Every structure is written in C-alpha cells, then in structure tokens.
C-alpha cells in the first residue's frame, strides 16, 4: 500500500492532518456506533438471539420489510429506467421541471411524504377511494407500505442510469438497425448490457433505502404487529419496551444486510468498469 | 447494386440540408461525396441508408423504389465516423452481431458464424484480435472492425461516413489505400463521405462535389480536378489563387495581361474571378517580356517536394506559388526578393454565375 505522501506533491497539503481527521470522523460517526450495536447484541446468548429472530412477529416484519423493499426497488428499476430514458432522449416543455421533481423524494421530509401519501391512499382519499371501490385496500396494508417505499427510493435508479444513458451514442443504435436488428434486439443486445450495471446499482441503493425507511412508512402502514409492522418499527417498539438487547438483535440483521448491499453495489460498479471501458 | 437518388429534398427545421439532389451510382462503383461541413453530404448518405427520411424525392435500389423501406430491410452496410462499435462486446461479437440478430430460419449456424467472422477478420487484417474489446484497439483497428461488422451481413451497398475522419494523417493514408484495394477485391457498390479532397481524389472512381445542399459537379477525380465546373469546385479542390477582375465576356480566354490591371474596365466586361493554381504560376527574378505581376517574396517554405513561395504583388494581393526544388535553387531568391510572376494556365468564372460565353 502506498501513501499519498510518497507520490507527487498533492495540491492540498497536510496529508497527516486531513487523514487523521478523516479517521476520527468516520470512527465517531460510523465505526463506534456500529460496533456498539454488535456489543449489545453480543450480550445475548445464542439461545436468546435465536428466540428473538425466530419469533413469528420478527419473521413477519423481516418478510414484510425485505419483500416490500424488493418489490418497490424492482418496480422502480423498471419505471425509473423509463423515466431516465424519457429525460435523456426527449426534449419537451417542462423537462427540466420533471428532472427536478425526481429529487423531491430526497428533499422532502419523510414524515411529510408519509402524511400526504396516507391522505391520498386512505379509503377517504382520492386514489384510495377509487381503489377501495375496486376492492383493493391501499393504506394500512402491505400495498401502502410498498407505495411509500417506492416513493422514497424513486430517485436512485433514475439518477444512476441517466448519465450512462446520456453516454450511449445514438449511432450505436443506428448501427444495430443497419445490421438488421429490430427495436427489441437493439434494446436487449446493445442498450441494456450497457446500462444494466447502472440499473442494478440503482436497484441495490433503492432496496437499501426502502428496507431502512421509517418515517413515511409508519404513517401509511397502520403498524399492525405481524401484518403491517416493518423492521425499523419493530426495533422502535422493542426500545420503547426497554428491551435493548432485543432491539439490537433485530437491528444487527439489518446492519449485516446493509453491509451486504454495500458490497453488492461495489461489486456491481467494479463489474461495470470492467465490462464497459471507454 | 446501383443506387439512384431522385430529386431528394431534406430540411431540418429552417435549414435545407438537401435541395432536389439527384445522383446515380453504378453497380460496383466507389463514389466519394466531397464537400465542406454543412454541404449535405452526410445527410445524403444517411438518406441513402434509410437513417433519414427525405421530405421529397425518392431513393431507388437497382431501379426499385426503396424510399419507404426501413433501414433494416435495405441491406446497406454503414460505417460511422466514430465507429459506433458495441463497447461491451468483443471484436468477434461485434462482427457476428448482424448474423446473430437474423430471424431463426435464415440465421447461420454457430459454426458458419464462426468461419464467416474469422474470414472477415482476415480480410480486414485483424486475425488474432477476435477476443479483444474495442477499447483495447487503436482508432484504425476500430474502424476496420466497424467495416468488417458492416460487411458481415453481405450488404448490397457499403456506405461510409467520413470513415477516416477521426484518425491521424499517417493512418488515414494507409487506410485509404487499403480501402481502395479492398474495394477492388470485393467490388461492392460503395459511397463514402469526406471533406478531404486528397482522400476523395485518391480513392474514388467518381467524385461528387457538394455545396450548400446541392451537387456542384460529378466526375472522375481527374475530371473534377482538371475541369472544375464551378468556382466553388475550383476553390475547394486544392489551393488556388483568386483574382477579382472584370473580364470581357465575349472573349473569356483571357490573357495574363488582364490580370495585371485590376482597374481597367473593358466595354462589355463582367465581374469575374480568375483562378490560377499555385503550380501554374511561373516565378522569375527578371521581367521576361511575358505579361507578369511584379511583387516581393514574403515567405518561403522549402520543406517538401515542392517549394511554396508567398508573393505580395504590387496590387496588394498575396499569391501562393509552387515551384520545383531545382528551379528554386536556380532562382536563388530569399525573403524580400523582387520577383515577376507569370500565370501559365487560368480559369475564369463570372460572378453572376452565367457560363462563359465561349
């Protein structure tokens, strides 16, 4: 491993100072809190851990959080790609406004999002009323949770795919057409392989965000244990019961999961760099 | 396969890229579309390919109307200026693409595809590169992959859009000779676009000179160079000296005398431009008795097979003169020397566009 000092002189001096600060900052904010989580959970015996995990309420929460996040991220992968395509490929009035709106779920306080989504999708709301007539319950059901998750994780796929789409030369599609490929073949064989790593990265980030989402979901979910209770809420409940080890045990699984997602994202990006060098 | 373009017009918004252009390319011919940027040459190529739909007019392949035929069905091989290779595919997969996307019943078997691709890679001299990615190739190699890819579908017409435009001078020279040989080998009807007159004159059987959405002249390289049909063609094909004078429209075979006196206006004269190529100007250190322009040497570039001399005339015009190395040695001129320049061959185009009356 080579240190920056051994190379050419950097534009910004003070390697020791900045590096020291970086390590301190990361430790205080990330490493120490996370290792504490491990320590807390470590106080439980294996038996206790197992009972916590295997409790039907915990399992139901995991199933709902992971399943819901998977569906939300999947839906966003498809429609996010579509929106990115529209934003990159077409010029229309209001394109910039639409482009800005994409970031709104990032900027909006999640509680605000939760309240407005609930208002619309509740049986008394505009969309919820229509769905209710069709026999579909949106708010206070897994569907409502998925809607909230999809809302907060919308920007990821769009923002990761947009620059890659922008990079694709129109000529490449024309080349595919002159070689006899139809639209579907051109998309599947030429465009998709080029943007797939970006879409998957966006998918993974959207999934991670959806699993961890709390603020907007608690309003629309109804929070019925075993039915519409998500993992972050379960942790909250355990904390309110002063059951710290129980809360941390549940949280630990989320932590491991996040690490795995992070690893997956990094691997995807490495793959993207290898398969599509300029 | 022959190509016929009939009265094709194409506009982009207010800009008319092609104005009623008609052109015939015979089967097996190698034709260059030559012109400055914005002359419509690339648009014409794309209309032939089916990548642009003309606003009016038609495109015929072998006498058959192909105007509404989709680019997929036209069986044209198209080579893009910036190669447009599929980055995530190896060289092999790039070349095989056109065969793999065929409908199942006309798709060659894997073994057939493999032998066809290796045959093509041999043709473009890229054997052993099959497993590389485009990013691992040089510009010239990428362009040859693009060519092999276009040829894989056995096109009836090969269209090349500034194929060597993005390459450096040395590689360009090699590739254009190579393209000429390749064409002699496979004899597919080919049209290529270029803004480089040397390239057009060296490679093509016939050259189509375009300007502002119109065809100025069609002819063999020798033809367009020796007998340019318009002032534009004369100007575009190589360096040329231009004299703005008034010329007697009754006797357009003018004499060097008329170049001498810019202010004299013979009766019945019309404003015209007189063109003289640098190698058609003779340079002397003394008046020879022949009508000539007096001037001073402003700049000399003796690096090259021909010596380029820049002369500032007494009328304030700057002339480009080319002379042989031997003659340059004999003349013994330096910067500032007084010289006499005599035009040997001239060409006159009247400014009002009417042809010479002769």
Interface residues (C-beta under 8 A of the other chain):
Chain A: X169 X171 X172 X174 X175 X176 X177 X178 X179 X180 X181 X182 X185 X189 X190 X193 X194 X275 X276 X277 X278
Chain B: X49 X51 X71 X72 X74 X76 X77 X78 X80 X82 X84 X85 X86 X87 X88 X89 X97 X98 X100 X101 X102 X133 X135 X146 X149 X150 X152 X153
